[in-house]
Amino acid sequence: MTTETQAATTIDDSVFRGCLPAIMTPIGDDGRPDFDAMVLHASNLVAAGMTGVVYCGSMGDWPLMTDEQRREGVARLVAAGLKVVVGTGAQSPIIAAEHAAHAAEVGAAGLMVIPRLLSRGISEAAQEDHFGRVLSAAPQLPAVIYNSPYYGYQTKAGLYGQLRKAHPNLVGFKEFGGAESLSYAAEHITSSDDGGLLLVGVDTQVYFGFLRCGAQGAITGIGNCLPSEVLHLVDLCRRAAGGDCEARRYAKELDEALAVLSKYDEGPDLTLYYRLIAAGTIDPIYRRPALPSDRLSPSQEQYALNQLRLFQAWWENWPGR
């Protein structure tokens, strides 16, 4: 066993071996984040069976939050006794590392490391420096790289392997891309002897990721709104991956039934759709967007609500519950 591998065994990656909702930031009447409501919702999600929560990723509207607001949200969640994986997205690698350091300082459970954005984003050398800077800022925290084609840069096996050797706290790879991207990650990254964990990062690929790619965890958006249903899907997929034929059939049925609602996770309006759905299933406070001018069209809203009702009616009568 190499020195790097021995060091890696001391990092607890259990927070990633389950289902984690990337939680939203509720906005109060004054237009500011309502962290009391956020902590309550996050606590209910964990009580329902989620491994922990992710804050502040795209679902948390991190580009619309100040650094101080983001850190207050993280600190409040940790103070409530929750396992929190902190998103490190930032325009500056220096600020991204500061978010990581703050996460470690307040006792967060892990990091979701977002690539360098805007400045030199397509430079592999710049990305290697960026990832290394963030990982080094909190070396005791388990971390996963957040890979997404929407960021304009995709981490490949070579760079990931180098980072794993240099940073034992890098425990896995969250893939937000589709089936092709998940297949690449499974074949070239996480199936190696020391490849770490593969996490499904988009709701449309849960079945494919667990059954075809050996995923060991999932980060969900729709799980904010329908936690029991998404947890059941992950459980069915795990059982199916172990050879349970009935679980495989039910997992496929549930995955298909959720398809339209899950599809919102892939688009630019994901937070608006999930705020709309959460306002009906969780708490009306989620109806208010982080930026007042952000809104869905009336047609988009009606379609989403129709699809939610269709799913709920199906769920009530589905024998796989």
C-alpha positions in Angstrom: 0.0 0.0 0.0 1.4 3.4 -1.0 1.9 6.2 1.5 -0.9 8.2 -0.4 -3.3 5.3 -0.1 -2.5 4.8 3.6 -3.2 8.5 4.2 -6.4 8.3 2.2 -7.7 5.5 4.5 -7.7 8.0 7.4 -10.2 10.3 5.5 -13.8 9.4 6.3 -15.8 9.4 3.1 -19.0 8.0 4.5 -21.0 11.3 4.0 -20.8 10.7 0.2 -21.9 7.1 0.4 -25.6 7.8 0.3 -28.0 10.4 -1.0 -27.3 14.1 -0.5 -29.7 16.9 -1.5 -28.2 20.0 -2.8 -30.4 22.4 -0.8 -31.9 25.7 -1.8 -31.6 29.0 -0.1 -35.1 30.1 1.1 -35.6 33.9 0.7 -37.7 35.8 3.3 -40.0 38.7 2.9 -37.1 41.1 3.3 -35.3 39.6 0.3 -32.6 38.0 2.4 -31.8 34.4 3.1 -34.0 32.8 5.7 -31.5 30.5 7.4 -34.0 29.4 10.1 -36.2 28.0 7.3 -33.2 26.4 5.6 -32.0 24.7 8.7 -35.5 23.3 9.4 -35.8 21.9 5.9 -32.3 20.4 6.0 -33.0 18.8 9.3 -36.2 17.3 8.0 -34.3 15.9 4.9 -31.7 14.2 7.1 -34.5 12.9 9.4 -36.1 11.4 6.3 -32.9 9.4 5.6 -30.5 11.7 3.6 -26.8 11.3 4.5 -26.4 15.0 4.9 -26.8 18.1 2.7 -24.8 20.0 0.2 -24.6 23.8 0.5 -23.9 26.1 -1.5 -24.0 24.6 -5.0 -26.0 25.6 -8.0 -29.2 24.7 -6.1 -28.2 27.1 -3.4 -27.8 29.9 -5.9 -24.3 30.5 -4.8 -23.6 33.1 -7.6 -26.4 35.2 -6.1 -25.2 35.0 -2.5 -22.5 37.1 -0.8 -19.5 35.2 0.6 -20.7 36.3 4.1 -24.2 34.8 3.5 -22.8 31.6 2.2 -20.6 31.2 5.2 -23.3 32.0 7.6 -25.5 29.4 6.0 -22.8 26.8 6.3 -22.2 27.7 10.0 -25.9 27.6 10.8 -26.3 24.1 9.3 -23.3 22.8 11.1 -24.4 24.3 14.4 -27.7 22.4 14.0 -25.7 19.1 14.0 -26.0 18.4 10.3 -23.4 16.9 8.0 -22.7 19.6 5.5 -20.8 19.3 2.2 -19.7 22.8 1.2 -19.7 23.9 -2.4 -16.6 26.0 -3.2 -17.7 27.7 -6.4 -16.2 31.2 -6.7 -14.9 33.6 -9.4 -11.5 33.6 -7.7 -9.5 30.5 -6.7 -8.4 32.4 -3.7 -12.0 32.9 -2.5 -12.8 29.3 -3.3 -10.0 28.2 -1.0 -11.2 30.6 1.7 -14.7 28.9 1.5 -12.9 25.5 2.0 -10.9 26.8 4.9 -14.1 28.2 6.5 -15.8 24.8 6.0 -13.0 23.1 7.9 -13.0 25.8 10.6 -16.7 25.4 11.5 -16.8 21.6 11.3 -18.3 20.8 7.9 -18.3 17.2 6.8 -16.9 17.6 3.3 -16.3 19.7 0.2 -17.7 19.7 -3.3 -14.9 21.3 -5.3 -16.1 23.3 -8.3 -13.6 24.0 -11.1 -12.0 27.4 -11.8 -14.5 29.5 -13.6 -14.4 32.4 -16.1 -10.6 33.1 -15.8 -8.4 30.5 -17.6 -11.2 28.0 -17.1 -10.1 25.8 -20.1 -6.4 25.6 -19.0 -5.6 22.3 -17.4 -2.6 23.8 -15.6 -4.8 26.5 -14.1 -7.4 23.9 -13.1 -4.7 21.7 -11.4 -3.5 24.7 -9.4 -7.1 25.6 -8.5 -8.1 22.2 -7.3 -4.9 21.8 -5.4 -5.3 25.2 -3.7 -8.9 24.3 -2.6 -8.0 20.8 -1.4 -5.0 22.0 0.5 -7.1 24.6 2.3 -9.0 21.9 4.1 -6.8 18.7 4.0 -8.8 16.9 6.7 -12.1 17.2 4.9 -13.2 14.6 2.3 -13.8 16.2 -1.0 -15.2 15.3 -4.4 -14.6 17.1 -7.7 -17.7 18.4 -9.3 -17.5 17.6 -13.0 -20.0 19.2 -15.3 -20.0 20.0 -19.1 -21.9 23.2 -18.2 -18.8 24.7 -16.6 -16.9 24.6 -19.9 -14.2 22.3 -18.5 -14.3 18.6 -17.8 -11.8 16.9 -15.5 -10.3 13.9 -17.1 -8.6 10.8 -15.7 -5.0 12.1 -15.9 -5.5 15.2 -13.8 -7.8 13.5 -11.4 -5.2 10.8 -10.8 -2.5 13.4 -10.2 -4.7 15.2 -7.7 -5.6 11.9 -5.9 -1.9 11.2 -5.4 -1.1 14.6 -4.1 -4.3 15.1 -2.0 -5.5 12.1 0.1 -8.7 14.1 1.0 -9.9 13.9 -2.6 -12.1 10.8 -2.2 -14.3 10.9 -5.3 -15.8 12.3 -8.4 -19.3 13.8 -8.8 -20.4 13.6 -12.4 -23.1 16.0 -13.5 -23.0 15.0 -17.2 -25.1 12.4 -18.9 -24.7 8.7 -19.6 -21.6 9.2 -21.8 -19.8 11.3 -19.1 -20.8 8.8 -16.4 -19.5 5.9 -18.5 -16.2 7.7 -19.0 -15.8 8.3 -15.3 -16.6 4.7 -14.4 -14.3 3.2 -17.1 -11.3 5.5 -16.8 -11.5 7.0 -13.3 -13.4 5.3 -10.5 -13.0 1.7 -11.5 -9.3 1.7 -10.9 -7.8 0.3 -7.7 -7.5 3.7 -6.1 -10.1 5.7 -8.1 -12.3 6.7 -5.3 -16.1 7.1 -5.2 -18.4 7.8 -8.2 -21.4 10.0 -7.3 -24.3 10.6 -9.7 -24.7 14.3 -9.8 -27.8 14.7 -11.9 -31.3 13.3 -11.2 -31.9 11.9 -14.7 -29.0 9.4 -14.4 -29.5 7.7 -11.0 -30.6 4.4 -12.4 -27.9 4.4 -15.1 -25.2 5.6 -12.7 -25.9 2.9 -10.0 -26.7 0.0 -12.4 -24.3 0.7 -15.3 -21.4 2.6 -13.7 -21.1 1.4 -10.1 -22.0 4.7 -8.4 -21.8 4.7 -4.7 -23.7 7.9 -3.9 -26.0 10.5 -5.4 -26.4 14.3 -5.1 -30.0 15.2 -5.9 -32.1 18.3 -6.7 -35.6 16.9 -6.9 -34.9 15.1 -3.6 -35.4 18.5 -1.9 -39.1 18.3 -3.0 -39.7 14.5 -2.9 -37.2 13.1 -0.4 -39.0 9.8 0.3 -39.5 9.0 -3.3 -35.8 9.8 -4.3 -34.5 7.8 -1.3 -36.6 4.9 -2.3 -35.2 5.1 -5.9 -31.6 5.1 -4.6 -32.4 2.1 -2.3 -34.0 0.2 -5.2 -31.0 0.9 -7.4 -28.6 -0.3 -4.7 -30.6 -3.5 -4.3 -30.8 -3.9 -8.0 -27.0 -3.5 -8.3 -26.7 -6.4 -5.8 -28.7 -8.6 -8.1 -32.3 -8.1 -6.9 -34.4 -8.6 -10.1 -37.6 -7.2 -8.6 -35.8 -4.1 -7.3 -34.3 -3.5 -10.7 -37.8 -3.6 -12.3 -39.2 -1.2 -9.7 -36.2 1.1 -9.9 -36.7 1.4 -13.7 -40.4 2.2 -13.3 -39.7 4.8 -10.6 -36.9 6.4 -12.6 -39.2 6.7 -15.6 -42.1 8.1 -13.6 -39.8 10.8 -12.2 -38.2 11.6 -15.6 -39.9 14.9 -16.3 -39.3 16.3 -12.8 -35.8 15.0 -12.8 -35.1 16.6 -16.2 -35.3 20.0 -14.7 -32.0 19.2 -12.9 -30.2 19.4 -16.3 -31.4 22.9 -17.3 -30.5 26.5 -16.4 -33.9 27.0 -14.6 -33.4 24.1 -12.2 -33.6 26.3 -9.0 -36.8 28.0 -10.3 -38.5 24.7 -11.0 -37.5 23.1 -7.7 -38.5 26.2 -5.8 -41.9 26.0 -7.4 -42.3 22.3 -6.6 -40.9 22.7 -3.1 -43.4 25.5 -2.4 -46.1 23.0 -2.9 -44.6 19.9 -1.2 -42.4 21.5 1.5 -42.8 25.2 2.4 -44.3 28.1 0.5 -41.2 30.2 1.3 -39.4 28.5 -1.5 -41.6 30.2 -4.1 -39.6 33.4 -3.8 -36.4 33.4 -6.1 -33.0 34.6 -4.9 -33.2 37.3 -7.7 -36.6 38.8 -8.0 -36.4 39.2 -11.8 -35.8 35.4 -12.2 -39.0 33.7 -13.1 -40.6 30.9 -15.1 -43.3 31.6 -17.6 -46.9 30.9 -16.6 -46.8 28.0 -19.1 -43.7 26.5 -17.6 -45.2 26.7 -14.2 -48.4 25.1 -15.2 -46.7 22.3 -17.0 -44.4 21.5 -14.0 -47.3 21.5 -11.6 -49.3 19.2 -13.9 -46.4 16.8 -14.0 -46.0 16.9 -10.3 -49.7 16.0 -9.8 -49.4 13.3 -12.4 -46.4 11.8 -10.6 -48.1 12.0 -7.2 -51.2 10.2 -8.4 -49.0 7.5 -9.9 -47.0 7.2 -6.7 -50.1 6.7 -4.6 -51.1 3.7 -6.7 -47.7 2.2 -7.5 -47.2 -1.3 -6.0 -43.4 -0.6 -5.8 -43.8 1.8 -2.9 
